[in-house]
Structure formats: structure tokens, C-alpha cells
Amino acid sequence: MDIFEAFKKRYSHKDGFLPDAVPLADLERIAQAGLDAPSGRNRQTVRLIILPNRAAIEPVCAVSPTIGLETTPAAIAVLTDKTLTPENEFNFEKEDYSAATENMLLAATALGYSSLWLDSPYFDREKEKQARAVLSVPEAYRLWAVLPIGKPNGEGSRREKLPFEERVYYQYFLSNPR
């Protein structure tokens, strides 16, 4: 699948997944796509935990149960290393994890899987702390998201995008038509 097709086909799969295992080689390719993302000041703050099966996912699911985590056969947790950002310097961890996450979502799509950017449970610092604990992640790291990865159980619900003409302008804001 070419990159532009992956852009078009990627969606946030909020329905269940089939129980089919995701080969470790595919999970590693998806993780590598995340690590290939740009990072602020090349600090490379992103760290990933591959959760290759239900046994690895269950403890995280217990902290933040969602249909995605309850049914996915595999997942990848996305963290940043807070120690790589010196105090009083710009912190790009949010941008780093976002770029890595989008790369992984596109890679999963290109490989024929569905996924979801599941970060809202970890906005709650207590849940984030609990999830870090079950994953044995030290306090110096921030857990931003867990990406369930698998074959969708059905078509999945896709939201329509607004038309290009309503979102893109030329030379000046509200300058359409071209």
C-alpha cells in the first residue's frame, strides 16, 4: 500500500478486534516506524513497549478498560523519557510521542491492521501511574498512549472528513476559491 492510500484508509478503530495474533515481526515493523519519526532537537525521547499478546495486555486493560484494549490481540505502549529534556529548555515530548504514534498508526494500516490512538485514559495522572506500574515503567518516564493493533472485527465506524475546500486556503485565510 502506498503512503497516500494509508493516509486515506487510516481511521480510529473503536470497535472490537479479531483474536488473530499479530506476528512479532509486524509489531516490530510498526514500532520501528514510530522510532523513525522526527523528534524535537533529535532528543529521541520516545520509548515503546510491545505487548505481543493478551497476557501482556490484560494488566493494562485492568487499569484502563476500553473495547479496544479488551479485544485486541496486541498493542504498543508509547512513552517518553523525561530525563532527556534538560530543565529550562523546550520540552518536545508531546510532539515526539505524537509523531511516533501517527507513524505507527499509518504503518499498522499499511500492513492491513487497524488501531486506535488511545491516550485519554492516561490524561488522568493516577491511571497513568497505575499503568506505568503494571508495565514496570520507572517514574522518569511518561506513558502517553497505548495503541491496540489487530484485524478489525467488522468494518468499523469511520467518520467523514470535511471537504478539502472547507479546510484549505490559498495565500490568505478565507481566500477560496483558488
KELOVO-329305 format. One record per residue: residue number from 0; residue in three letters; chain; x, y, z of N, C-alpha, C in turn. Coordinates in nm, 3 decimals, always signed. Example, Ala and Ser with C-alpha at 12.3 -4.5 7.8 and 13.67 -1.06 7.14 Angstrom:
% KELOVO-329305
     i    aa   ch       n.X       n.Y       n.Z      ca.X      ca.Y      ca.Z       c.X       c.Y       c.Z
     0   ALA    A    +1.319    -0.569    +0.780    +1.230    -0.450    +0.780    +1.320    -0.330    +0.780
     1   SER    A    +1.285    -0.225    +0.708    +1.367    -0.106    +0.714    +1.290    +0.003    +0.787
This chain:
% KELOVO-329305
     i    aa   ch       n.X       n.Y       n.Z      ca.X      ca.Y      ca.Z       c.X       c.Y       c.Z
     0   MET    A    +0.086    -0.117    +0.000    +0.000    +0.000    +0.000    +0.090    +0.123    +0.000
     1   ASP    A    +0.062    +0.219    -0.087    +0.145    +0.339    -0.086    +0.101    +0.433    +0.026
     2   ILE    A    +0.187    +0.528    +0.059    +0.164    +0.615    +0.176    +0.034    +0.693    +0.165
     3   PHE    A    -0.003    +0.739    +0.045    -0.125    +0.818    +0.030    -0.250    +0.732    +0.049
     4   GLU    A    -0.242    +0.607    +0.011    -0.353    +0.516    +0.037    -0.366    +0.490    +0.188
     5   ALA    A    -0.253    +0.475    +0.255    -0.255    +0.457    +0.401    -0.316    +0.579    +0.470
     6   PHE    A    -0.284    +0.700    +0.421    -0.345    +0.822    +0.478    -0.497    +0.813    +0.467
     7   LYS    A    -0.545    +0.773    +0.351    -0.690    +0.768    +0.325    -0.759    +0.657    +0.406
     8   LYS    A    -0.692    +0.543    +0.420    -0.755    +0.427    +0.485    -0.746    +0.429    +0.636
     9   ARG    A    -0.651    +0.503    +0.693    -0.633    +0.504    +0.838    -0.755    +0.567    +0.906
    10   TYR    A    -0.801    +0.503    +1.009    -0.910    +0.557    +1.090    -0.892    +0.504    +1.232
    11   SER    A    -0.961    +0.566    +1.326    -0.952    +0.522    +1.465    -1.052    +0.410    +1.486
    12   HIS    A    -1.002    +0.288    +1.498    -1.088    +0.171    +1.512    -1.134    +0.159    +1.657
    13   LYS    A    -1.259    +0.194    +1.681    -1.313    +0.194    +1.817    -1.402    +0.074    +1.846
    14   ASP    A    -1.407    -0.019    +1.753    -1.485    -0.141    +1.772    -1.389    -0.254    +1.810
    15   GLY    A    -1.440    -0.372    +1.821    -1.358    -0.485    +1.863    -1.264    -0.536    +1.756
    16   PHE    A    -1.171    -0.622    +1.801    -1.073    -0.683    +1.712    -1.095    -0.833    +1.708
    17   LEU    A    -1.052    -0.894    +1.598    -1.050    -1.040    +1.589    -0.938    -1.091    +1.680
    18   PRO    A    -0.948    -1.213    +1.728    -0.845    -1.265    +1.819    -0.715    -1.308    +1.749
    19   ASP    A    -0.709    -1.297    +1.617    -0.591    -1.342    +1.541    -0.465    -1.273    +1.591
    20   ALA    A    -0.363    -1.352    +1.619    -0.235    -1.298    +1.666    -0.173    -1.208    +1.559
    21   VAL    A    -0.101    -1.107    +1.604    -0.024    -1.020    +1.515    +0.120    -1.069    +1.524
    22   PRO    A    +0.180    -1.109    +1.412    +0.318    -1.158    +1.418    +0.413    -1.055    +1.478
    23   LEU    A    +0.505    -1.104    +1.560    +0.602    -1.015    +1.625    +0.678    -0.932    +1.521
    24   ALA    A    +0.709    -0.990    +1.407    +0.780    -0.916    +1.302    +0.700    -0.794    +1.257
    25   ASP    A    +0.567    -0.807    +1.248    +0.483    -0.692    +1.210    +0.483    -0.587    +1.321
    26   LEU    A    +0.472    -0.632    +1.446    +0.475    -0.537    +1.558    +0.608    -0.462    +1.561
    27   GLU    A    +0.716    -0.531    +1.531    +0.847    -0.466    +1.529    +0.858    -0.367    +1.414
    28   ARG    A    +0.800    -0.398    +1.299    +0.799    -0.302    +1.187    +0.719    -0.178    +1.224
    29   ILE    A    +0.606    -0.199    +1.289    +0.523    -0.085    +1.332    +0.600    -0.001    +1.435
    30   ALA    A    +0.664    -0.067    +1.531    +0.742    +0.006    +1.632    +0.857    +0.082    +1.567
    31   GLN    A    +0.924    +0.022    +1.470    +1.034    +0.090    +1.401    +0.984    +0.215    +1.330
    32   ALA    A    +0.865    +0.208    +1.272    +0.806    +0.326    +1.208    +0.790    +0.439    +1.310
    33   GLY    A    +0.751    +0.403    +1.432    +0.740    +0.503    +1.538    +0.874    +0.563    +1.573
    34   LEU    A    +0.975    +0.478    +1.582    +1.108    +0.527    +1.617    +1.171    +0.608    +1.505
    35   ASP    A    +1.124    +0.589    +1.382    +1.175    +0.666    +1.268    +1.114    +0.806    +1.259
    36   ALA    A    +1.018    +0.836    +1.344    +0.953    +0.968    +1.342    +1.053    +1.076    +1.386
    37   PRO    A    +1.029    +1.199    +1.343    +1.115    +1.308    +1.389    +1.097    +1.332    +1.538
    38   SER    A    +1.197    +1.392    +1.600    +1.186    +1.428    +1.742    +1.252    +1.564    +1.764
    39   GLY    A    +1.193    +1.642    +1.854    +1.243    +1.775    +1.884    +1.388    +1.772    +1.929
    40   ARG    A    +1.469    +1.852    +1.863    +1.613    +1.862    +1.893    +1.682    +1.726    +1.887
    41   ASN    A    +1.624    +1.634    +1.815    +1.674    +1.497    +1.798    +1.703    +1.429    +1.932
    42   ARG    A    +1.623    +1.461    +2.033    +1.644    +1.401    +2.165    +1.599    +1.255    +2.169
    43   GLN    A    +1.513    +1.216    +2.075    +1.467    +1.078    +2.065    +1.414    +1.027    +2.200
    44   THR    A    +1.317    +1.102    +2.253    +1.262    +1.072    +2.385    +1.168    +0.951    +2.387
    45   VAL    A    +1.117    +0.910    +2.271    +1.016    +0.805    +2.266    +1.076    +0.668    +2.299
    46   ARG    A    +1.005    +0.596    +2.385    +1.033    +0.457    +2.417    +0.903    +0.379    +2.396
    47   LEU    A    +0.914    +0.256    +2.353    +0.796    +0.175    +2.322    +0.801    +0.043    +2.397
    48   ILE    A    +0.685    -0.005    +2.434    +0.673    -0.139    +2.491    +0.578    -0.217    +2.401
    49   ILE    A    +0.629    -0.322    +2.339    +0.544    -0.408    +2.257    +0.473    -0.505    +2.351
    50   LEU    A    +0.342    -0.508    +2.341    +0.258    -0.601    +2.418    +0.205    -0.703    +2.317
    51   PRO    A    +0.277    -0.816    +2.300    +0.251    -0.904    +2.186    +0.134    -1.000    +2.199
    52   ASN    A    +0.070    -1.003    +2.317    -0.039    -1.099    +2.335    -0.132    -1.054    +2.448
    53   ARG    A    -0.241    -1.127    +2.466    -0.341    -1.092    +2.567    -0.282    -1.094    +2.707
    54   ALA    A    -0.193    -1.185    +2.737    -0.135    -1.192    +2.872    -0.059    -1.063    +2.904
    55   ALA    A    +0.006    -1.005    +2.807    +0.079    -0.880    +2.828    -0.015    -0.760    +2.836
    56   ILE    A    -0.129    -0.769    +2.770    -0.224    -0.657    +2.763    -0.317    -0.653    +2.885
    57   GLU    A    -0.352    -0.768    +2.939    -0.451    -0.776    +3.048    -0.422    -0.681    +3.165
    58   PRO    A    -0.299    -0.673    +3.216    -0.276    -0.581    +3.328    -0.305    -0.434    +3.294
    59   VAL    A    -0.273    -0.394    +3.172    -0.301    -0.256    +3.128    -0.450    -0.238    +3.112
    60   CYS    A    -0.516    -0.338    +3.059    -0.661    -0.334    +3.039    -0.734    -0.321    +3.172
    61   ALA    A    -0.681    -0.383    +3.276    -0.742    -0.374    +3.408    -0.740    -0.230    +3.461
    62   VAL    A    -0.638    -0.154    +3.423    -0.626    -0.014    +3.467    -0.718    +0.076    +3.384
    63   SER    A    -0.721    +0.052    +3.253    -0.799    +0.139    +3.163    -0.875    +0.054    +3.062
    64   PRO    A    -0.985    -0.010    +3.107    -1.060    -0.096    +3.016    -1.134    -0.015    +2.909
    65   THR    A    -1.111    -0.050    +2.785    -1.186    +0.005    +2.672    -1.208    -0.111    +2.577
    66   ILE    A    -1.304    -0.098    +2.487    -1.330    -0.209    +2.395    -1.205    -0.241    +2.313
    67   GLY    A    -1.128    -0.140    +2.279    -1.005    -0.163    +2.204    -0.908    -0.251    +2.280
    68   LEU    A    -0.883    -0.219    +2.406    -0.789    -0.299    +2.486    -0.847    -0.433    +2.528
    69   GLU    A    -0.979    -0.438    +2.547    -1.042    -0.563    +2.592    -1.042    -0.670    +2.484
    70   THR    A    -1.027    -0.632    +2.357    -1.037    -0.730    +2.249    -0.911    -0.741    +2.164
    71   THR    A    -0.818    -0.650    +2.177    -0.702    -0.651    +2.087    -0.607    -0.766    +2.116
    72   PRO    A    -0.550    -0.825    +2.010    -0.453    -0.932    +2.031    -0.312    -0.882    +2.058
    73   ALA    A    -0.287    -0.752    +2.031    -0.153    -0.695    +2.052    -0.168    -0.544    +2.073
    74   ALA    A    -0.064    -0.483    +2.127    -0.067    -0.339    +2.148    +0.077    -0.288    +2.162
    75   ILE    A    +0.090    -0.157    +2.151    +0.219    -0.093    +2.174    +0.194    +0.026    +2.266
    76   ALA    A    +0.267    +0.030    +2.378    +0.261    +0.143    +2.471    +0.365    +0.245    +2.429
    77   VAL    A    +0.327    +0.373    +2.433    +0.414    +0.482    +2.389    +0.450    +0.568    +2.509
    78   LEU    A    +0.580    +0.578    +2.535    +0.632    +0.653    +2.649    +0.734    +0.756    +2.602
    79   THR    A    +0.764    +0.849    +2.690    +0.879    +0.937    +2.667    +0.965    +0.937    +2.792
    80   ASP    A    +1.094    +0.955    +2.769    +1.193    +0.961    +2.876    +1.209    +1.107    +2.916
    81   LYS    A    +1.155    +1.143    +3.031    +1.157    +1.282    +3.077    +1.298    +1.331    +3.109
    82   THR    A    +1.391    +1.241    +3.134    +1.527    +1.282    +3.170    +1.606    +1.337    +3.051
    83   LEU    A    +1.554    +1.318    +2.930    +1.625    +1.365    +2.812    +1.598    +1.511    +2.779
    84   THR    A    +1.508    +1.574    +2.855    +1.479    +1.715    +2.835    +1.539    +1.794    +2.951
    85   PRO    A    +1.648    +1.867    +2.926    +1.708    +1.946    +3.033    +1.610    +2.050    +3.087
    86   GLU    A    +1.619    +2.074    +3.217    +1.533    +2.176    +3.278    +1.557    +2.310    +3.212
    87   ASN    A    +1.453    +2.391    +3.204    +1.458    +2.524    +3.145    +1.485    +2.521    +2.994
    88   GLU    A    +1.462    +2.408    +2.929    +1.471    +2.400    +2.783    +1.336    +2.358    +2.729
    89   PHE    A    +1.314    +2.386    +2.600    +1.188    +2.346    +2.538    +1.169    +2.196    +2.551
    90   ASN    A    +1.047    +2.157    +2.586    +1.013    +2.017    +2.601    +0.928    +1.975    +2.480
    91   PHE    A    +0.978    +1.880    +2.404    +0.910    +1.834    +2.284    +0.852    +1.694    +2.300
    92   GLU    A    +0.837    +1.647    +2.422    +0.790    +1.510    +2.442    +0.652    +1.486    +2.380
    93   LYS    A    +0.562    +1.581    +2.395    +0.427    +1.564    +2.339    +0.433    +1.554    +2.186
    94   GLU    A    +0.514    +1.639    +2.126    +0.529    +1.634    +1.981    +0.597    +1.504    +1.938
    95   ASP    A    +0.698    +1.461    +2.015    +0.771    +1.338    +1.983    +0.677    +1.217    +1.987
    96   TYR    A    +0.599    +1.206    +2.094    +0.510    +1.090    +2.104    +0.401    +1.097    +1.998
    97   SER    A    +0.355    +1.218    +1.965    +0.251    +1.233    +1.862    +0.302    +1.190    +1.725
    98   ALA    A    +0.421    +1.234    +1.689    +0.478    +1.196    +1.559    +0.499    +1.045    +1.553
    99   ALA    A    +0.552    +0.987    +1.659    +0.575    +0.842    +1.664    +0.443    +0.766    +1.654
   100   THR    A    +0.342    +0.815    +1.725    +0.212    +0.749    +1.723    +0.151    +0.751    +1.584
   101   GLU    A    +0.153    +0.865    +1.519    +0.094    +0.873    +1.385    +0.170    +0.783    +1.288
   102   ASN    A    +0.302    +0.780    +1.297    +0.378    +0.688    +1.210    +0.334    +0.544    +1.233
   103   MET    A    +0.315    +0.506    +1.359    +0.275    +0.368    +1.388    +0.134    +0.338    +1.340
   104   LEU    A    +0.043    +0.433    +1.353    -0.093    +0.412    +1.304    -0.093    +0.392    +1.153
   105   LEU    A    -0.012    +0.471    +1.082    -0.003    +0.457    +0.937    +0.064    +0.325    +0.899
   106   ALA    A    +0.167    +0.286    +0.971    +0.235    +0.159    +0.944    +0.139    +0.041    +0.966
   107   ALA    A    +0.062    +0.047    +1.075    -0.035    -0.059    +1.102    -0.136    -0.068    +0.988
   108   THR    A    -0.184    +0.046    +0.942    -0.279    +0.048    +0.830    -0.215    -0.011    +0.705
   109   ALA    A    -0.092    +0.029    +0.674    -0.023    -0.021    +0.555    -0.004    -0.172    +0.560
   110   LEU    A    +0.006    -0.228    +0.680    +0.023    -0.373    +0.695    -0.111    -0.448    +0.705
   111   GLY    A    -0.222    -0.374    +0.694    -0.354    -0.437    +0.694    -0.421    -0.449    +0.829
   112   TYR    A    -0.368    -0.378    +0.929    -0.426    -0.381    +1.064    -0.505    -0.254    +1.090
   113   SER    A    -0.582    -0.257    +1.195    -0.650    -0.138    +1.245    -0.591    -0.105    +1.381
   114   SER    A    -0.609    +0.020    +1.422    -0.556    +0.064    +1.550    -0.636    +0.183    +1.599
   115   LEU    A    -0.591    +0.236    +1.711    -0.659    +0.348    +1.775    -0.558    +0.421    +1.860
   116   TRP    A    -0.559    +0.552    +1.854    -0.474    +0.637    +1.937    -0.545    +0.648    +2.071
   117   LEU    A    -0.510    +0.563    +2.165    -0.579    +0.554    +2.293    -0.495    +0.624    +2.400
   118   ASP    A    -0.521    +0.753    +2.417    -0.443    +0.829    +2.515    -0.527    +0.887    +2.627
   119   SER    A    -0.657    +0.902    +2.607    -0.739    +0.971    +2.707    -0.736    +0.907    +2.847
   120   PRO    A    -0.724    +0.773    +2.861    -0.716    +0.721    +2.998    -0.594    +0.773    +3.074
   121   TYR    A    -0.489    +0.807    +3.002    -0.364    +0.845    +3.067    -0.352    +0.995    +3.090
   122   PHE    A    -0.457    +1.070    +3.053    -0.464    +1.211    +3.093    -0.484    +1.218    +3.245
   123   ASP    A    -0.549    +1.115    +3.298    -0.567    +1.101    +3.443    -0.434    +1.051    +3.498
   124   ARG    A    -0.363    +1.136    +3.571    -0.228    +1.102    +3.618    -0.225    +0.979    +3.708
   125   GLU    A    -0.334    +0.954    +3.781    -0.337    +0.835    +3.867    -0.344    +0.708    +3.781
   126   LYS    A    -0.428    +0.709    +3.676    -0.434    +0.594    +3.586    -0.303    +0.575    +3.511
   127   GLU    A    -0.242    +0.686    +3.472    -0.112    +0.678    +3.403    -0.009    +0.614    +3.496
   128   LYS    A    -0.011    +0.655    +3.622    +0.082    +0.599    +3.721    +0.056    +0.449    +3.741
   129   GLN    A    -0.071    +0.410    +3.750    -0.107    +0.268    +3.767    -0.063    +0.186    +3.645
   130   ALA    A    -0.086    +0.239    +3.527    -0.047    +0.168    +3.405    +0.106    +0.155    +3.396
   131   ARG    A    +0.178    +0.261    +3.434    +0.324    +0.253    +3.438    +0.368    +0.144    +3.535
   132   ALA    A    +0.300    +0.135    +3.647    +0.336    +0.035    +3.749    +0.319    -0.107    +3.696
   133   VAL    A    +0.207    -0.135    +3.629    +0.186    -0.271    +3.578    +0.281    -0.304    +3.463
   134   LEU    A    +0.335    -0.202    +3.399    +0.432    -0.222    +3.291    +0.577    -0.211    +3.340
   135   SER    A    +0.594    -0.192    +3.470    +0.728    -0.176    +3.532    +0.806    -0.060    +3.473
   136   VAL    A    +0.737    +0.050    +3.449    +0.800    +0.169    +3.391    +0.841    +0.264    +3.504
   137   PRO    A    +0.967    +0.303    +3.509    +1.012    +0.396    +3.614    +0.943    +0.532    +3.606
   138   GLU    A    +0.947    +0.603    +3.716    +0.881    +0.733    +3.727    +0.937    +0.837    +3.631
   139   ALA    A    +1.059    +0.820    +3.585    +1.123    +0.916    +3.494    +1.062    +0.912    +3.354
   140   TYR    A    +0.966    +0.824    +3.331    +0.902    +0.812    +3.200    +0.756    +0.851    +3.210
   141   ARG    A    +0.703    +0.901    +3.101    +0.561    +0.936    +3.092    +0.495    +0.841    +2.994
   142   LEU    A    +0.386    +0.777    +3.037    +0.306    +0.694    +2.947    +0.202    +0.784    +2.882
   143   TRP    A    +0.209    +0.793    +2.751    +0.118    +0.882    +2.678    +0.001    +0.807    +2.616
   144   ALA    A    +0.026    +0.689    +2.562    -0.080    +0.620    +2.487    -0.050    +0.471    +2.479
   145   VAL    A    -0.155    +0.396    +2.452    -0.143    +0.255    +2.418    -0.220    +0.238    +2.287
   146   LEU    A    -0.155    +0.175    +2.190    -0.217    +0.155    +2.059    -0.257    +0.009    +2.043
   147   PRO    A    -0.387    -0.023    +2.051    -0.430    -0.160    +2.022    -0.407    -0.187    +1.873
   148   ILE    A    -0.361    -0.305    +1.838    -0.331    -0.338    +1.698    -0.385    -0.477    +1.667
   149   GLY    A    -0.463    -0.485    +1.561    -0.516    -0.614    +1.520    -0.603    -0.601    +1.397
   150   LYS    A    -0.659    -0.713    +1.358    -0.755    -0.715    +1.247    -0.890    -0.676    +1.304
   151   PRO    A    -0.961    -0.585    +1.237    -1.090    -0.539    +1.291    -1.196    -0.650    +1.286
   152   ASN    A    -1.281    -0.649    +1.385    -1.395    -0.740    +1.390    -1.512    -0.668    +1.323
   153   GLY    A    -1.513    -0.668    +1.192    -1.614    -0.595    +1.115    -1.554    -0.473    +1.050
   154   GLU    A    -1.639    -0.395    +0.989    -1.595    -0.278    +0.911    -1.542    -0.164    +0.997
   155   GLY    A    -1.593    -0.150    +1.117    -1.553    -0.036    +1.199    -1.625    +0.089    +1.155
   156   SER    A    -1.644    +0.179    +1.247    -1.713    +0.304    +1.213    -1.610    +0.410    +1.176
   157   ARG    A    -1.630    +0.469    +1.062    -1.539    +0.573    +1.014    -1.614    +0.704    +1.006
   158   ARG    A    -1.551    +0.807    +1.052    -1.613    +0.939    +1.047    -1.572    +1.009    +0.918
   159   GLU    A    -1.665    +1.084    +0.863    -1.635    +1.156    +0.740    -1.547    +1.276    +0.768
   160   LYS    A    -1.460    +1.302    +0.675    -1.374    +1.421    +0.684    -1.443    +1.535    +0.611
   161   LEU    A    -1.425    +1.654    +0.661    -1.476    +1.771    +0.591    -1.406    +1.782    +0.456
   162   PRO    A    -1.474    +1.840    +0.358    -1.412    +1.852    +0.226    -1.286    +1.940    +0.229
   163   PHE    A    -1.193    +1.907    +0.142    -1.068    +1.981    +0.126    -1.095    +2.132    +0.115
   164   GLU    A    -1.193    +2.168    +0.035    -1.224    +2.310    +0.008    -1.266    +2.386    +0.133
   165   GLU    A    -1.315    +2.315    +0.235    -1.356    +2.382    +0.359    -1.242    +2.397    +0.458
   166   ARG    A    -1.128    +2.338    +0.427    -1.019    +2.338    +0.525    -0.887    +2.393    +0.473
   167   VAL    A    -0.877    +2.415    +0.342    -0.752    +2.463    +0.284    -0.776    +2.595    +0.214
   168   TYR    A    -0.686    +2.689    +0.235    -0.694    +2.821    +0.175    -0.567    +2.849    +0.098
   169   TYR    A    -0.575    +2.944    +0.007    -0.460    +2.980    -0.076    -0.422    +3.125    -0.050
   170   GLN    A    -0.303    +3.146    -0.017    -0.239    +3.276    +0.006    -0.291    +3.347    +0.130
   171   TYR    A    -0.422    +3.355    +0.149    -0.480    +3.421    +0.266    -0.590    +3.334    +0.324
   172   PHE    A    -0.614    +3.351    +0.453    -0.723    +3.278    +0.515    -0.855    +3.324    +0.452
   173   LEU    A    -0.944    +3.230    +0.431    -1.075    +3.253    +0.367    -1.061    +3.310    +0.228
   174   SER    A    -0.957    +3.266    +0.155    -0.933    +3.317    +0.021    -0.993    +3.230    -0.090
   175   ASN    A    -1.057    +3.118    -0.054    -1.110    +3.028    -0.157    -1.214    +3.100    -0.242
   176   PRO    A    -1.236    +3.066    -0.362    -1.171    +2.958    -0.437    -1.032    +2.999    -0.486
   177   ARG    A    -0.956    +2.898    -0.533    -0.818    +2.928    -0.574    -0.813    +3.019    -0.691
